[in-house]
Amino acid sequence: MEITPVHTLNLSGVLSTSKRIIRANYSHFLALSLFFLPLSISLVITPTFHHFAVDLFHNFPQNHKAVSSHLLYILIIYLSTLCAIAMISYSTYHGFVGKQVNFFTSLKSLTSSILPVIITAIVAHIYLFLISLTFLLFVGVIFTSAQSLGFVIDYNSIHFTIFSVVVVATLIAIIIYFHLNWSLAFVIVVAESKWGLAPLIRSSYLVKGMRSVSFLLLLYFGIFIGIFAWLFSDTMYPPTSSSQSFLGFPMLGSFFLMLMFLRSSASNTVLYMYCKALHGELALEIDEGFDHHYINLPSDEEKVPQIVSVVAA
């Protein structure tokens, strides 16, 4: 086996390691990323056909079937996205420690992981809703108290606008903070067979010392996904353009978005492994006889396990 030093535990190290794992099994990961296609298409194509939905609701305001179909469409996108995250996390996790992965094994893993992933997602959404509601209620109490004390609030003043911007920015910061703490939750569900609140608590523990890397990953992929979604949507190529632009560019954009979601999920799994290394837990994932400062990775060219040293930044 070849011994190759890895990048330190930073953004560059996470991205390069995830890229190495994907390249070693590119066709496998490409097949799994197809589960991201509904989400990718919805981010690009849906704005293009938005006027159809507007006409539908305008002409049929009482059409409950139309509303139900849209809700079903959103549910399908959400479930396919969770399936993609679960399978890509499973494959990246096993690829990280040098184990062989294939499409059917990853697909089979859904039977034991998809329900815990869904439950964990629901728990996370409930907690985020309660946290957001508590914050907004707190802001409401401040407004009510100010008015009861005789303060006159001018909703058209620049001061109220600034205050509103601060409130919204604070709420976004709170949501991002909890997202960073829980960023490893789905990987933990797949790798450690935990579900519900337990993966959220476990993720908050593991991500300590690596929140900056988690934030940079969120920023990195968030910017690129946002740019691709904007460039290939009807913002740049409206329906009045040629048919080639109307169909070709959105589909090309959907493909690029699909690959970005793939890289994001794989990188998040690598981050999980790096967090375990930082907490001295990676030795449990390595074959007996290896020191915990070493991990197995598939080689780029030969697709065989490769020993790579892990060092903290």
C-alpha positions as CSV (number, residue, x, y, z in Angstrom):
1,M,0.0,0.0,0.0
2,E,1.2,3.5,-0.8
3,I,1.5,5.9,2.1
4,T,0.4,9.4,1.1
5,P,-0.1,12.4,3.5
6,V,-3.5,13.9,3.5
7,H,-4.5,17.6,3.8
8,T,-5.0,18.9,7.3
9,L,-8.5,18.8,8.7
10,N,-9.7,21.9,6.8
11,L,-12.0,22.7,3.8
12,S,-9.3,21.7,1.3
13,G,-8.8,18.4,3.0
14,V,-12.5,17.6,3.0
15,L,-13.0,18.5,-0.6
16,S,-9.9,16.7,-1.9
17,T,-10.8,13.5,0.0
18,S,-14.4,13.5,-1.1
19,K,-13.3,14.0,-4.7
20,R,-10.8,11.1,-4.4
21,I,-13.5,8.8,-3.1
22,I,-16.0,9.8,-5.8
23,R,-13.5,9.5,-8.6
24,A,-12.5,6.0,-7.5
25,N,-16.2,4.9,-7.9
26,Y,-17.4,7.5,-10.3
27,S,-20.1,5.5,-12.1
28,H,-21.5,4.3,-8.8
29,F,-21.8,7.7,-7.3
30,L,-23.2,9.2,-10.5
31,A,-26.0,6.6,-10.4
32,L,-26.7,7.5,-6.8
33,S,-26.8,11.2,-7.6
34,L,-29.7,10.6,-9.9
35,F,-31.9,10.6,-6.8
36,F,-31.0,14.3,-6.5
37,L,-32.3,15.0,-10.0
38,P,-35.9,15.8,-8.9
39,L,-34.5,18.5,-6.6
40,S,-32.1,19.8,-9.2
41,I,-34.8,20.0,-11.8
42,S,-37.2,21.8,-9.4
43,L,-34.6,24.4,-8.7
44,V,-34.0,25.1,-12.4
45,I,-37.1,24.0,-14.4
46,T,-39.8,25.1,-11.9
47,P,-39.0,28.8,-12.2
48,T,-39.2,28.3,-16.0
49,F,-42.7,26.8,-15.8
50,H,-43.8,29.0,-12.9
51,H,-46.4,30.8,-15.1
52,F,-48.2,27.5,-15.7
53,A,-48.7,27.1,-12.0
54,V,-49.9,30.7,-11.7
55,D,-52.4,30.2,-14.5
56,L,-53.6,26.9,-12.8
57,F,-54.3,28.5,-9.5
58,H,-55.8,31.6,-11.1
59,N,-58.2,29.6,-13.2
60,F,-59.0,27.0,-10.6
61,P,-58.8,28.7,-7.2
62,Q,-60.9,26.0,-5.6
63,N,-59.0,23.1,-7.3
64,H,-58.0,21.0,-4.3
65,K,-56.5,18.3,-6.6
66,A,-54.0,20.9,-8.0
67,V,-52.9,21.8,-4.5
68,S,-52.6,18.1,-3.5
69,S,-50.6,17.4,-6.6
70,H,-48.2,20.2,-5.8
71,L,-47.8,18.9,-2.2
72,L,-47.2,15.4,-3.5
73,Y,-44.6,16.8,-5.9
74,I,-42.8,18.5,-3.0
75,L,-43.0,15.3,-0.9
76,I,-41.5,13.2,-3.7
77,I,-38.6,15.7,-4.1
78,Y,-38.0,15.7,-0.4
79,L,-38.0,11.9,0.0
80,S,-35.8,11.4,-3.1
81,T,-33.3,13.9,-1.6
82,L,-33.2,12.1,1.7
83,C,-32.7,8.8,-0.1
84,A,-29.8,10.3,-2.1
85,I,-28.2,11.7,1.1
86,A,-28.6,8.3,2.9
87,M,-27.1,6.2,0.1
88,I,-24.3,8.6,-0.7
89,S,-23.4,8.9,3.0
90,Y,-23.4,5.1,3.2
91,S,-21.2,4.7,0.1
92,T,-18.8,7.5,1.1
93,Y,-18.5,6.1,4.6
94,H,-17.5,2.7,3.4
95,G,-15.3,4.0,0.6
96,F,-13.5,6.1,3.2
97,V,-12.3,3.0,5.1
98,G,-11.5,1.2,1.9
99,K,-14.5,-1.1,1.7
100,Q,-16.0,-2.1,-1.6
101,V,-19.4,-0.4,-2.5
102,N,-21.9,-1.0,-5.2
103,F,-25.2,0.4,-6.3
104,F,-27.4,-2.5,-5.1
105,T,-25.7,-2.6,-1.6
106,S,-26.3,1.1,-1.2
107,L,-29.8,0.7,-2.4
108,K,-30.4,-2.1,0.0
109,S,-29.1,0.1,2.9
110,L,-32.1,2.3,2.5
111,T,-34.3,-0.5,4.0
112,S,-32.7,0.1,7.4
113,S,-31.7,3.8,7.1
114,I,-34.5,5.7,5.3
115,L,-37.1,5.6,8.1
116,P,-34.6,6.7,10.8
117,V,-33.4,9.5,8.4
118,I,-37.0,10.7,7.9
119,I,-37.7,10.6,11.6
120,T,-34.5,12.5,12.3
121,A,-35.4,15.1,9.7
122,I,-38.8,15.6,11.2
123,V,-37.4,16.0,14.7
124,A,-34.9,18.6,13.4
125,H,-37.6,20.5,11.6
126,I,-39.8,20.5,14.7
127,Y,-37.0,21.8,16.9
128,L,-36.1,24.5,14.3
129,F,-39.7,25.5,14.2
130,L,-40.0,25.7,18.0
131,I,-36.7,27.7,18.2
132,S,-37.8,30.1,15.5
133,L,-41.3,30.5,17.1
134,T,-39.7,31.2,20.5
135,F,-37.5,33.8,19.0
136,L,-40.4,35.5,17.2
137,L,-42.5,35.4,20.3
138,F,-39.7,37.0,22.2
139,V,-39.6,39.8,19.6
140,G,-43.3,40.2,19.8
141,V,-43.1,40.5,23.6
142,I,-40.6,43.3,23.2
143,F,-43.0,45.1,20.8
144,T,-45.9,44.7,23.1
145,S,-44.0,45.8,26.2
146,A,-42.7,48.9,24.3
147,Q,-46.2,49.9,23.2
148,S,-47.6,49.3,26.8
149,L,-44.9,51.7,28.1
150,G,-46.1,54.4,25.8
151,F,-43.6,54.1,22.9
152,V,-45.1,54.9,19.5
153,I,-43.8,52.6,16.8
154,D,-43.7,54.0,13.3
155,Y,-43.7,51.0,11.0
156,N,-42.7,53.2,8.0
157,S,-39.6,54.7,9.7
158,I,-36.1,53.8,8.8
159,H,-35.5,52.7,12.4
160,F,-38.2,50.0,12.2
161,T,-36.7,48.9,8.9
162,I,-33.3,48.5,10.4
163,F,-34.8,46.7,13.4
164,S,-36.6,44.3,11.1
165,V,-33.4,43.6,9.2
166,V,-31.6,42.9,12.4
167,V,-34.4,40.5,13.6
168,V,-34.4,38.6,10.3
169,A,-30.6,38.4,10.2
170,T,-30.5,37.2,13.9
171,L,-33.1,34.5,13.1
172,I,-31.1,33.4,10.0
173,A,-27.9,33.3,12.2
174,I,-29.7,31.1,14.8
175,I,-30.9,28.7,12.1
176,I,-27.5,28.5,10.5
177,Y,-25.9,27.8,14.0
178,F,-28.2,24.9,14.6
179,H,-27.7,23.7,11.0
180,L,-23.9,23.6,11.6
181,N,-24.4,21.7,14.9
182,W,-26.7,19.2,13.2
183,S,-24.8,19.0,9.9
184,L,-23.6,15.4,10.6
185,A,-26.9,14.1,11.8
186,F,-27.9,12.2,8.7
187,V,-24.4,10.6,8.4
188,I,-24.7,9.5,12.0
189,V,-28.0,7.9,11.3
190,V,-26.5,5.9,8.5
191,A,-23.1,5.1,10.1
192,E,-24.1,4.6,13.7
193,S,-27.8,3.5,13.4
194,K,-29.0,6.3,15.7
195,W,-32.3,8.2,15.0
196,G,-34.5,10.9,16.3
197,L,-32.9,13.3,18.8
198,A,-29.8,11.2,19.4
199,P,-28.0,12.0,16.0
200,L,-28.6,15.7,16.6
201,I,-26.9,15.6,20.1
202,R,-24.2,13.4,18.7
203,S,-23.6,15.7,15.8
204,S,-23.3,18.7,18.1
205,Y,-20.6,16.9,20.0
206,L,-18.6,15.7,17.0
207,V,-18.7,19.0,15.2
208,K,-17.0,20.9,18.0
209,G,-13.6,22.2,16.8
210,M,-14.8,21.8,13.1
211,R,-17.7,24.3,13.0
212,S,-15.6,26.6,10.8
213,V,-15.0,23.8,8.3
214,S,-18.7,22.9,8.4
215,F,-19.6,26.6,7.8
216,L,-17.2,26.9,4.9
217,L,-18.7,23.8,3.3
218,L,-22.1,25.3,3.7
219,L,-20.9,28.5,2.2
220,Y,-18.9,26.9,-0.6
221,F,-21.7,24.6,-1.9
222,G,-24.4,27.2,-1.1
223,I,-22.7,29.8,-3.3
224,F,-22.1,27.4,-6.2
225,I,-25.6,25.8,-6.1
226,G,-27.1,29.3,-6.0
227,I,-25.1,30.5,-8.9
228,F,-25.9,27.4,-11.0
229,A,-29.6,27.6,-10.1
230,W,-29.7,31.3,-11.2
231,L,-27.6,31.0,-14.3
232,F,-29.6,28.1,-15.8
233,S,-33.1,29.2,-14.8
234,D,-35.4,31.5,-16.7
235,T,-33.7,34.5,-15.1
236,M,-31.0,34.1,-17.8
237,Y,-32.9,32.1,-20.4
238,P,-36.6,33.0,-20.4
239,P,-39.3,31.0,-22.2
240,T,-39.2,33.5,-25.1
241,S,-35.7,32.3,-26.0
242,S,-34.9,29.6,-28.6
243,S,-36.0,26.1,-27.9
244,Q,-32.4,25.0,-27.5
245,S,-31.9,27.5,-24.6
246,F,-35.4,26.8,-23.3
247,L,-34.7,23.1,-22.9
248,G,-30.9,22.6,-23.1
249,F,-29.6,25.0,-20.6
250,P,-32.1,24.1,-17.8
251,M,-31.3,20.4,-18.2
252,L,-27.6,21.2,-18.3
253,G,-28.0,23.2,-15.1
254,S,-29.9,20.4,-13.5
255,F,-27.0,18.0,-14.2
256,F,-24.5,20.4,-12.7
257,L,-26.7,20.9,-9.6
258,M,-27.0,17.2,-9.2
259,L,-23.2,16.8,-9.2
260,M,-22.9,19.7,-6.7
261,F,-25.4,17.9,-4.3
262,L,-23.4,14.8,-4.7
263,R,-20.1,16.5,-3.8
264,S,-21.9,18.2,-0.9
265,S,-23.2,14.9,0.6
266,A,-19.9,13.1,0.1
267,S,-18.0,16.0,1.7
268,N,-20.3,16.0,4.7
269,T,-19.6,12.4,5.2
270,V,-15.8,13.0,5.0
271,L,-16.2,15.8,7.5
272,Y,-17.9,13.3,9.9
273,M,-14.9,11.0,9.6
274,Y,-12.5,13.9,10.2
275,C,-14.5,14.9,13.2
276,K,-14.2,11.4,14.6
277,A,-10.4,11.6,13.9
278,L,-10.2,14.8,15.8
279,H,-12.0,13.3,18.8
280,G,-9.8,10.2,18.7
281,E,-12.6,7.9,17.6
282,L,-11.4,7.0,14.1
283,A,-9.5,3.9,15.4
284,L,-12.8,2.1,15.7
285,E,-13.3,2.3,11.9
286,I,-9.8,1.0,11.0
287,D,-8.6,-2.5,10.6
288,E,-6.8,-4.0,13.6
289,G,-3.2,-3.1,13.6
290,F,-3.4,0.4,12.1
291,D,-2.8,3.4,14.3
292,H,-5.7,5.8,14.7
293,H,-3.8,8.5,12.8
294,Y,-4.3,6.5,9.6
295,I,-7.3,5.9,7.5
296,N,-8.0,3.8,4.4
297,L,-9.0,5.6,1.2
298,P,-9.5,4.2,-2.3
299,S,-6.7,5.2,-4.7
300,D,-7.5,7.5,-7.6
301,E,-6.1,5.3,-10.3
302,E,-5.8,1.7,-9.0
303,K,-9.0,1.8,-6.9
304,V,-7.3,-0.1,-4.1
305,P,-7.1,0.9,-0.4
306,Q,-4.5,3.5,0.4
307,I,-3.1,4.5,3.8
308,V,-3.4,8.3,4.3
309,S,-2.2,10.1,7.4
310,V,-4.6,12.5,9.2
311,V,-3.3,15.5,11.1
312,A,-5.3,18.3,12.8
313,A,-4.9,21.8,11.5
